[in-house]
Amino acid sequence: MIRKDITIIDLGADNWSRLMRLPKELAPPRDGDEKAMPRALLVIYRGLRVLRAIDIAERRTVEVEWLGVSRLEELSSRMGYPLVIALEETSLARVFEHAQRDLDFRDDMGYQWAGFLRGAAREWRRTIFTYPGGPSRIPVVPFGVVESVIRSLIPNNSLLLFAVTERGHVWTSAVLGYRDGDFWLLTSLDTLGMEEGDLGGGALEVAAESLSSKFGGKVRAVVVERSELERIGRSRFPLADLYWALNSGDMRRLNVPKRWKVLMFASALAATLKKRVE
Amino acid sequence: MDYSIKNQRLLIDGQPLSFFSGSFQYWRIEPQLWGPILESVKGMGFGIIETYMPWSVHEVSPCEFDFGSTDARLDLKRFLDTCHDAGVKVLARPGPHINAEMTYFGYPERIFADEDLLARCADGSAVVLPAPPRMFPLPCYHHPRFQAQVRTYFEALAQALGGPGAIYPNGPIIAIQADNECSKFMRTNPFDWDYSEHAIALYRAWLHEKYGDLEQLNKVHRSSHSSWQMVDPPRRVQASVAADVPRLLDWTQFGEHYINESVRSVATMLRDLFGDDVPVFHNYPVTLPVPPLDLIGAEEFLDFQGIDSYPQKTAYHTVRAGVKYTSAMSRLPVMVEFSSGSIYYALPLTLDDQMFTTWAILMHGIKGVNFYMIVERERWYGSPVKRDGAIRQKHYDFFKDLLSDIRAWGLEGMSCERPVLLLANREYERLAGAATLLSPNSRIIPQFAGALEMPADILISDESHGLSEPVASRYARLFAFWYWALTSAGAHFAVGDTSATADLLSDYSMVIVPTFEFMDRAVQQTLLDYASAGGTLVVGPRAPEMDERMEPCNVLGSLMHAPEETRSKAEVFGVEVEEVVLFGGQEDSPSFTYRHRHGSGWLVHVGLVPFAMCSALDAEPFAPMVDTLLRTGGIEPFFVPSDCNVDVAVWRGVGRTVLFVANPTDEAVHTGISHTGGLQFEDLKTGQSFEAADPFEIGLEPYTIKVLGTKR
């Protein structure tokens, strides 16, 4: 899924900084009590002994009366933590050991990470406990399924361009190259000297052509105004805003497959429903 | 050519070198751009570049190498000649480990395919480094076949470059780095790895060397081995009485030997091939090199050592502590890698981060910096010179101004005035390493999360390990307490550890070291000699009664008072502390501190066991205590800011004093700075003058540093 020698070039300076900060920027603003992280307690234990209890949000140690992993609910209500995580002192080492025994350095990074997830699944309810208890087993989706889903979503030999603009000029961008089941390239419009270039008029099409001739493959682009992206992200009705953006031209598309449109609408619909429930 | 290090500066033929360098990775740049890019780098004022020389890139098939015969980008000789012709000196870093954000960190894949060469965890699994874009198993540097493979690469490299002929002045290389960030890849928890055959053999040999005979080892380890082959390292923390602790400490201390011997083997090969004259150095991937990193031990076979750091501006104190340590303990304190731009998957460092943190490391004693990367390349972004040679103007101008200012202000020839030395106690650090929870988490991993701003004991077990109290966690809290209390009092201090030599200690008027019930006998003697010779030694809260082998030892303890009373959860200066130890004596009422003469110096005992403190503000109530302590040691506090969050460093040179004033907070501050010298200062950047008043007032924007110089 990720090529071993993936090429990562020309990410820009401001460009990439903005992209990495984008998720935080899109997060809905919170005020007052909402701003605080939910209270969570981490207990590191050995048998009936607590080695350290930590208030995760406040990053401080706390004293707890430990009742064992079978009575986390009682600990939660007594201490007033809605979430309690109890780790046996060797749990992390065990997860690593499981993963290390299975790991082959030639395997795909995704598969390698799945090894750690499988390790955690094996330790779930053996040395890793939580309150609320969660599922009895951690379902680990086979890596092959993930690969198949990605293959079905992304046409082979594509260059996926995502750009956020401010008054038509590039504010941040990312280009991912996908070929033969692997992401092989990560770059940005900086590779064309367009870190803050104008994407208005026919410039997007010209940029797509330049990318295509530089790296090969067909460019599939989604370009959205920053204000519009924020509006969709924070909207009470993301579906309506997405629909508006697509039709008003605030979200421009180039060679976008139908399956992406379906996916965009499905995720906007899900977000809308979720917000309505909230 | 004569290389030497004097007053923390590298001299070539007696001439001090301006140690400012930038990283430029030739194999990732088109050869026709090498020359023009070097000119751009020189345009910023750099006279040195640094480059890795990656094994995996030059090895085209097992033990066959390409140094430009088929791929022009691998023509290292041509690259070095280009540097030499341009008058640019080179720091060479041939690995074998290089990271460089490369897949497999510069090791050829075939190394991992050979299971026999791999390091092992306690359960026998190969040790994996979870690094993108591929995780890989780590080799054991003590395996003879691994060493032979490394040597084969180095021989090919030396042959391609002409061996000693590549060294300045015949070539551009002025120093060579032996391996890179050798730190067990930060998985330094002693019970994590290495339990491979060759590591255990090294452990046995080290014990043999340390104890001489098996009988002595059996006595100290409470074992009954009949041969050295029977000796096996502990695989988890297991200590129910104090006598169990030496075996734990030995295994933990062996980690230091393991790392140093890894670097030594690489350094020896490089010296064999490039000659003894060129300085060989090393770098550590953390800012505060606590055990198993051992700077003083490594200086036996290295010429100098530095640290690496990629800090956001909010990590000011983590970097400050590390720089205070390195600048006190290293012969030539350099930042071998300091951020210029960012790695693709890390949180971005802005130009504001760059400006603030660069001045911060210079302020606290770093004498040379290699900016990594000064030339952008694959898997890196935000450098002043782009991959195609274009300039990123704002970044370029920053470096140009920085180097110009440093030289114009004469900072390279000055030294930082710090009369106090805070010592980390290596034995307790080792114990804290062993008591670190959630292996493979280690003592040094939290540094990346801004360790100093978190409770120091947050991931250290509160177990006592057979001792009379939880020394590991209490020590961690106490060390942090001293750091913050000194900071809040505006004291000018350096950080070191108990491996410091008597010579090094003698540079300071006051040495502060946490002491608990056991302590290395030789260290106790060194500290006592320091006080005898006129220094002020601050110890406590406990009087050591045992040495590192848990045998009775009262070198220091015999001079310290027994407590009259111990109070738990008591208030001191309005702050709740875990324990306060009261001593009777000179005063009417019992006090938690007393002093008495020792030789021509002082021994001061402070009986405090604090709870966790994470900022100067937490420790502010103790500032008057520190102030009194300093005066006890004959240190008149100088240039003390009235705002405890503001940080001041004082540099002295011939006929000039320079003050660095830092605001490491996210709010603008206005502070007074006490001043009794009658000197008048000006802002060296803006020319703004400050009255010679006491105190004089200064305002600082968030995350900024002002540099003030005495008016000439």
Interface residues (C-beta under 8 A of the other chain):
Chain A: I2 R3 K4 D5 I6 T7 I8 I9 D10 L11 G12 A13 W16 S17 M20 R21 I44 L51 R52 I54 R59 R60 T61 L87 E89 T90 S91 L92 A93 F96 E97 A99 Q100 R101 L103 F105 R106 D107 M109 Q112 F116 L186 G193
Chain B: T103 Y104 E109 F112 C121 A122 D123 S125 A126 V127 V128 P130 P132 P133 R134 M135 F136 P137 D192 R236 G341 S342 Y344 L347 P348 T350 E378 R379 Y381 G382 S383 K386 R387 A390 R392 H395 L437 L438 S439 P440 N441 M454 P455 D457 I458 L459 I460 S461 D462 E463 A612
